[in-house]
Amino acid sequence: MNSPRVLIIIPCYNEQGSIAALLQEISACQRGYETIVVDDGSQDATYQVARQFSPTVKQLKNLGIGAAVQVGIKYAHSKGFDFCVQIDGDGQHKPGEISKLLQAYQEMPHSIIIGSRYLQNDTFRSTWVRRFGGRVIAKVMNTLFSQCAVTDPTSGMRLMDRKAIEFFAKHYPHDFPEPISLAWALKAGLTVGEVQVKMRTRVHGNSSIVGLKPISYMFRVLGYIVLARFMRIASL
């Protein structure tokens, strides 16, 4: 594909300390990526900082990352982008790694390409509770959906092609969006691939999933995934 139009969707909540550097890093890649920042009701100056570097949407209240991401996907759909790539606003996802997702799509097209932290047992480390929860979610998803073989279903770095953009513009979960959106997409007949990417630890802000929350997160996500496997979801 010659010069595909790529939109980078960056959902943010209280990321005033990292968003400027992230947007500047994207620009420095010189890949022609376009960006949209969706400020999910931040209580700090995220919107004021981001709008200096990128088109930015301000949600009046915090609706959750799923709602923020879908705003970006709907924008990508309405503007006819070939691909959109979701990355986090905290700077953990390296913009330079986005080219790996695009290359993986060229080599073996899938509607969704996940940037995996664990495909090749990379050195990225999170808490053992989060890693355990992610592995259980991956195991259950791969068992329920035979066409699926993912290692990192909770990764917030992913590429979506036009089919995925069209589907997610209509159907996108607001709760636990990363793994549940995969389940919905697989149920609708979309395909999912992975590529190893390098990530870094956040410098500013704090994760919303701390302590024993990953265990609660895991059980709730598993329930939604099982439900998605047997519920009726409109296909493309």
NORHUKA-V684371 format. One record per residue. RES is the residue in three letters. PHI is phi in whole degrees, 0 to 359 (* if undefined). PSI is psi in degrees with one decimal (NA if undefined). D_FIRST is the distance of its C-alpha to the first C-alpha in Angstrom with 2 decimals. Layout:
RES,PHI,PSI,D_FIRST + RES,PHI,PSI,D_FIRST
This chain:
MET,*,129.1,0.00 + ASN,274,121.6,3.80 + SER,45,63.5,6.41 + PRO,294,148.1,6.28 + ARG,276,123.3,10.00 + VAL,240,125.0,11.87 + LEU,253,127.6,15.54 + ILE,263,120.2,18.01 + ILE,262,125.2,20.99 + ILE,235,97.0,24.22 + PRO,283,138.2,27.28 + CYS,224,143.9,30.49 + TYR,217,110.1,34.16 + ASN,57,55.7,36.56 + GLU,241,35.1,34.12 + GLN,298,-25.4,35.59 + GLY,280,-13.8,36.11 + SER,235,-20.4,32.51 + ILE,292,-37.2,30.14 + ALA,296,-47.2,30.52 + ALA,297,-37.3,29.83 + LEU,295,-46.6,26.73 + LEU,295,-36.3,25.26 + GLN,293,-36.1,26.23 + GLU,293,-38.3,24.57 + ILE,297,-45.1,21.23 + SER,299,-37.5,21.67 + ALA,292,-19.1,22.60 + CYS,295,-26.7,19.29 + GLN,54,44.1,17.96 + ARG,255,-1.5,14.37 + GLY,79,15.7,14.49 + TYR,295,140.6,15.04 + GLU,259,154.8,17.22 + THR,230,153.7,20.13 + ILE,219,127.0,22.72 + VAL,260,130.8,25.91 + VAL,245,106.4,28.00 + ASP,277,112.0,31.59 + ASP,273,61.6,33.27 + GLY,70,36.5,36.77 + SER,301,151.4,37.34 + GLN,260,3.5,40.93 + ASP,245,-156.1,40.13 + ALA,263,25.6,38.36 + THR,307,-48.1,34.76 + TYR,297,-46.3,33.91 + GLN,298,-37.7,35.72 + VAL,287,-47.4,34.02 + ALA,296,-38.8,30.44 + ARG,293,-14.7,30.62 + GLN,287,-17.9,31.29 + PHE,238,-15.7,27.76 + SER,203,153.2,25.56 + PRO,305,131.8,25.72 + THR,223,136.0,28.08 + VAL,251,134.2,29.59 + LYS,251,113.8,33.13 + GLN,275,136.1,34.36 + LEU,291,-23.3,38.12 + LYS,216,163.6,38.86 + ASN,286,112.4,37.40 + LEU,254,-6.8,35.67 + GLY,104,157.0,33.92 + ILE,296,-33.0,30.49 + GLY,299,-44.8,29.22 + ALA,296,-39.6,30.14 + ALA,295,-44.3,28.62 + VAL,296,-40.2,25.23 + GLN,295,-31.2,25.24 + VAL,303,-45.7,25.90 + GLY,295,-39.4,22.64 + ILE,294,-41.3,20.77 + LYS,297,-37.1,22.49 + TYR,296,-44.7,21.50 + ALA,299,-39.7,17.77 + HIS,293,-44.9,18.34 + SER,291,-27.4,20.38 + LYS,262,1.3,18.03 + GLY,72,33.0,14.90 + PHE,292,147.7,12.84 + ASP,284,-37.3,9.65 + PHE,219,151.9,11.34 + CYS,232,148.7,14.85 + VAL,232,122.6,16.56 + GLN,270,129.9,20.32 + ILE,224,159.5,22.51 + ASP,279,153.5,26.27 + GLY,278,-2.8,28.13 + ASP,273,-2.0,30.59 + GLY,88,3.3,28.48 + GLN,292,-32.5,28.39 + HIS,269,124.4,24.60 + LYS,279,122.0,23.36 + PRO,304,-30.8,20.44 + GLY,296,-19.1,19.57 + GLU,277,-11.0,18.90 + ILE,298,-34.0,16.03 + SER,300,-28.2,13.64 + LYS,294,-37.9,15.07 + LEU,293,-42.1,14.04 + LEU,294,-39.5,10.33 + GLN,294,-41.4,10.80 + ALA,298,-37.2,12.87 + TYR,294,-40.9,10.42 + GLN,296,-37.9,8.04 + GLU,284,-38.2,11.45 + MET,208,92.2,13.01 + PRO,298,130.0,11.60 + HIS,227,149.2,14.48 + SER,296,-28.9,14.95 + ILE,230,129.0,16.74 + ILE,243,117.6,16.48 + ILE,271,136.4,19.82 + GLY,275,102.4,20.62 + SER,269,139.1,23.80 + ARG,275,-15.8,26.88 + TYR,236,2.0,28.55 + LEU,300,-36.3,26.25 + GLN,239,29.4,27.72 + ASN,52,51.3,30.96 + ASP,295,169.8,29.93 + THR,280,-2.7,32.71 + PHE,300,134.9,31.86 + ARG,230,135.1,35.05 + SER,234,-172.1,36.14 + THR,292,153.6,39.44 + TRP,296,-31.2,40.41 + VAL,295,-44.2,40.84 + ARG,292,-39.6,37.25 + ARG,294,-41.6,35.96 + PHE,298,-46.7,38.32 + GLY,300,-41.9,37.28 + GLY,296,-38.4,33.57 + ARG,292,-40.0,34.35 + VAL,295,-45.0,36.47 + ILE,300,-43.3,33.86 + ALA,297,-43.0,31.25 + LYS,298,-45.6,33.85 + VAL,294,-42.9,34.78 + MET,297,-43.0,31.25 + ASN,293,-28.5,30.37 + THR,284,-42.3,33.65 + LEU,286,-31.9,33.33 + PHE,243,100.3,29.75 + SER,298,-24.6,29.62 + GLN,277,3.1,25.83 + CYS,252,138.6,25.65 + ALA,213,73.7,26.12 + VAL,253,153.2,25.73 + THR,250,-19.7,27.74 + ASP,222,67.0,27.21 + PRO,292,-15.2,27.19 + THR,263,3.9,28.63 + SER,299,135.9,25.97 + GLY,267,10.3,25.06 + MET,247,115.3,21.72 + ARG,204,150.3,18.91 + LEU,255,141.6,15.35 + MET,233,133.1,14.99 + ASP,270,-172.0,12.23 + ARG,299,-37.3,13.10 + LYS,297,-45.1,15.67 + ALA,293,-39.3,17.34 + ILE,300,-45.4,17.40 + GLU,297,-42.9,19.07 + PHE,294,-48.8,21.47 + PHE,287,-22.2,22.46 + ALA,297,-26.7,23.00 + LYS,261,-35.0,25.80 + HIS,229,110.7,26.91 + TYR,208,128.0,27.12 + PRO,285,140.6,30.20 + HIS,273,-27.8,32.08 + ASP,260,135.3,34.01 + PHE,47,53.5,32.54 + PRO,294,-33.5,29.01 + GLU,297,-59.6,26.97 + PRO,290,-35.7,28.58 + ILE,288,-36.8,29.59 + SER,297,-35.4,26.20 + LEU,297,-44.7,24.95 + ALA,298,-43.1,27.90 + TRP,298,-43.3,27.30 + ALA,295,-43.6,23.66 + LEU,297,-41.1,24.76 + LYS,298,-34.2,27.58 + ALA,277,-1.5,25.29 + GLY,97,5.5,23.26 + LEU,283,157.2,20.18 + THR,251,153.8,19.28 + VAL,231,132.6,19.57 + GLY,234,174.9,18.61 + GLU,221,155.0,19.77 + VAL,216,142.8,19.25 + GLN,290,132.4,22.13 + VAL,228,158.5,22.23 + LYS,262,135.1,25.16 + MET,236,166.7,26.98 + ARG,231,162.5,30.10 + THR,283,149.8,33.22 + ARG,291,147.5,33.71 + VAL,261,-39.0,35.94 + HIS,243,152.7,36.97 + GLY,77,-178.2,37.95 + ASN,223,148.4,38.65 + SER,290,147.7,37.00 + SER,276,-10.0,38.26 + ILE,250,94.8,38.53 + VAL,229,170.3,41.48 + GLY,61,-130.2,44.62 + LEU,267,4.4,44.86 + LYS,303,-34.5,42.33 + PRO,301,-30.8,39.69 + ILE,291,-46.3,42.08 + SER,299,-42.7,42.46 + TYR,303,-46.7,38.70 + MET,300,-49.4,38.20 + PHE,295,-38.7,40.72 + ARG,292,-41.4,39.49 + VAL,297,-41.9,35.85 + LEU,300,-39.7,37.04 + GLY,298,-43.5,38.90 + TYR,293,-36.8,35.92 + ILE,293,-43.6,33.76 + VAL,298,-42.5,36.52 + LEU,298,-42.5,36.87 + ALA,297,-34.8,33.16 + ARG,298,-32.5,33.39 + PHE,248,-6.2,36.13 + MET,275,165.6,35.53 + ARG,267,122.4,33.82 + ILE,237,130.9,30.43 + ALA,299,133.2,28.69 + SER,269,173.1,25.58 + LEU,285,NA,22.54
